[in-house]
Amino acid sequence: MKLPWSAGKPLSIKDWKEYRKRVLLDCRDCGIEPQDYFNLAKFPLLMEPEEWQALATFSEKLTKEALAAERELVLRTDLHERLGLPVEIRTALRGCARQGFPVGAARVMRFDFHFTLEGWRITEVNADVMGGFIEGGGFTELMAPYYPHFSTPPNPAAAYAEAVLGATGQNAMIVIVRNTLLARYRGIKCLAREVRRKGMRATMRLPGQIFWRSDIAEFASSQAGGKPDLLIRFYNADWLPRLHRRSQWEPWFCGGETPVSNPASCMVIQSKRWSLVWDELRAPMTTWRSLLPETMCPSELAPVTLPQWVIKPVWGRAGAAVAIEGVTEERAYKGILRRVSREPTGWVAQRRFESVAVPTEQGPRHVCLGVFTIDGRAAGAYGRMAQKALVDGYAQEIALLIRRRGGGK
């Protein structure tokens, strides 16, 4: 079958060294030490413009439908337990009916696309916290000059900063709230650089350094404090209750008046179980139904059918704890199934598809392409590839380039 993409010719030894040097300089410009973080491919993924436009259109339709469903789901408290939401978060979301939704701005999502024997499929939306900004931005832009007939998709970090500027204005104070375990998280520092380039001020704070008074956020540290014009949250929403004092985390979910990207109420669509309640919603899910594989609660599966399904944790990230028979290591696979049997509502089963590998000089590779949308518009992509049909945290990062219209090979 005809593939929607192909692997570019690998860079020569000279060009690879030059490219790598430029990547290192770009990292250090962001304040990142890259040697422990990046596993870059020596060639790009090449795509025709019509194929990119199709993915962009899919992503924009998916965003529109997801946002409509999110607004409805937040108020459908009768469905929250079925989504697998923790008790503390279910309690907080009940406040939206009387206190109002948290103010959202510069909404960013990433849809993970796979090419299969049946065509395009998505496995999830990253609506909470996601990576891929520096890989889909600077690293991709640095790869493009070696392939003169190709150009880059939009830079997601630059597009994100532009959306933040539109929501706040010049000289705005933007506070990026980060996880303590991800102090050098590459996407955070890349985004902070882009925010400053757009004429805004950017600072990073830990979640415990954000205080809410009368639903307005304030930040503090040993150096300085103040009121942010916008908060960018790089701290997983399901971790916020760990802050213990409800008054200091509940406004992320309901009633917060300081604009947030993304508001924590997005948890209702971040849950991998959210497709289980689509039939209960008024919002049309036409595009989602056409692209997301059939989803079920694992408790509904007959054991003999398990090889036909992919088992995932509801709040899993980067392919962690995913069970695929014949792909996941056998001991790990059996361990996951034992966990699922004890707590099936913490997991979801997704109908298995057959990913079509891309031929490369390294051998066949399975590709996951994460397409960003920002305020509903397609805004770049983050490519990853792996030898096996599970693209997880060990995958290799690969730049996506789009053939220029009228360009050669």
Salt bridges, closest charged atoms under 4 A:
GLU18 OE2 - ARG22 NH2 3.79
ASP26 OD1 - ARG193 NH1 3.07
ASP29 OD2 - ARG193 NH1 2.83
ASP29 OD2 - ARG197 NH2 3.38
GLU33 OE1 - ARG28 NE 3.86
GLU48 OE2 - ARG403 NE 2.74
GLU50 OE2 - ARG405 NH1 3.21
GLU60 OE2 - ARG377 NE 3.65
GLU70 OE1 - ARG107 NH2 2.91
GLU72 OE2 - ARG282 NH1 3.88
ASP78 OD2 - ARG76 NH2 2.83
ASP112 OD1 - ARG110 NE 3.11
ASP112 OD2 - ARG384 NH2 3.49
GLU124 OE1 - LYS272 NZ 2.99
ASP128 OD1 - ARG233 NH1 2.59
ASP128 OD2 - ARG317 NH2 3.31
GLU135 OE2 - ARG186 NE 2.52
GLU162 OE1 - LYS198 NZ 2.95
GLU194 OE2 - ARG197 NH1 2.99
GLU218 OE1 - ARG213 NH1 2.77
ASP238 OD1 - ARG317 NH2 2.96
GLU250 OE2 - ARG246 NH1 3.25
ASP279 OD1 - ARG289 NH2 3.03
GLU280 OE2 - ARG82 NH1 3.76
GLU294 OE1 - ARG351 NH2 2.93
GLU330 OE2 - LYS334 NZ 3.22
ASP392 OD2 - LYS388 NZ 3.36
GLU397 OE2 - ARG186 NH2 2.57
